[in-house]
C-alpha cells in the first residue's frame, strides 16, 4: 500500500489557468493508501494525485510523499513509453509510465512514476530526491520536484505498469545530500595519487569519451593494488563526460564484477563509494 492523495474531481484534461474551480480542486485531495493497480485506475479515470497534506494542498501542510514523478515533455522519441520503458533504471525501479493529458501521437508526452518503499516526511529531503531522479532523464521537466506538487491524471491514457518499488536505501546510494568539503576532496585525490599506471595518470576525457572504451581501458590495466584506484579513475571520467550517475553505476559495477577477485576482494561497496565521491567532487 502506498500513501497517495487522490483528488475527488475527475477531469477530461488539465484544469485551465484561471478556472473558478481551482480553490475547490486544491481542497479536494483525500489522503489514501492505495495498491499499484488502484493508483493506475486513479490516473486512467482522470483523477489528479499528490503527496499527503493536512488540509489544503500546500507546502506548509505537507505530511509525506511516497512517490516521485518524472515528466517527459520533449514531444519526441525520448518521451515515448517505448523509449522510457527500455531504460535500465526504469525497468528496475519504476512502477508505471503513463501518457499525460497533453500527449498526442505526433507530440508524445509521458510521466514515469517511482513508488518508494517508505514515505519521505521531510519536504526538503523529498525535493533533493526528486531533483536527483529528474536529473537522470535528459529533457525532463525540472519543475516537478516540489513536495506539494500534484500531477493531473490522464483519462483513457496508455499505461505501462510493473510491480517495481524504489527502496530509499538504494536511492541514497545514488546521491549524497551533504556536499563534499575541501578536506574530503583533497583526501579523495590523495587516495589514488601515484597508484595509477603511468599512462593513465594524464588520461582525461580528451583521449577517451565513450563509456564502453573507458570501461575496457580500466579493465585492461586492473591488477592487485590498482583496482580501487582505477575504479575511482573510471568514476571520475564518467563524471567528467557528464554521464548520468545511474548509467555510470552500471558501467562501474560491470568493472567491479570483472576485476573483483584477487588476494583481496574489490567489493561493490568500494565501487559505489568511488562513484559517489567522484560525482560529488566534480558535479
C-alpha angles and dihedrals in degrees: 000000000000128000105240129154113223125201114231092216114091111209131194090213138336123330105249120241111265093022112153090229096067096095091050090044093055091050093049102075112116120199109237142165110230140181116231093256090052091051090049089054090049090056095042092053093052102257119144122229139200143155122294118283135182099238122323117027104258135120096257089059096048115136105169146315129216099185138063120199129201115201117208109194101157091118091220137088092294089069098052124108089233093059097040094048089055091060110109094222091049093048090051102041114010118102098199147347122210135180110246131235090263095051122122128171090247094045106032121200127177143170126222113209123201119194116205127221089233133015124260110232100183112079092207092051089048091053092050092050093045094048090051094051092045091051090060092066114068110224096019119144105262093201095074097085102088112117093225095047118127129207126218118237118232116226113228091358127162112259132196110193136185134170091245126142127191108220113215089225089061092045090054089057089064099052142020119212096204114076119236114257123227089252091054091048091052091048091051091052093047090050092070101026112127094001099095125089110266094249091055100051094079098030109119135165090282088073099041126013105161112093092220090056092046090051093049091048092052094047091050092057100037115121139147110303094017105062095090093044091049090047090056091045089052092049091051092051090052090051092048093054089048095243108170109258093237090058092043089056091057091054094043093050088049087055091047093051093050097048103028098107123081138101084311126026121248101216136209088240091058091049093050091047089055091048095051091045093051095048094047091050098046103033 
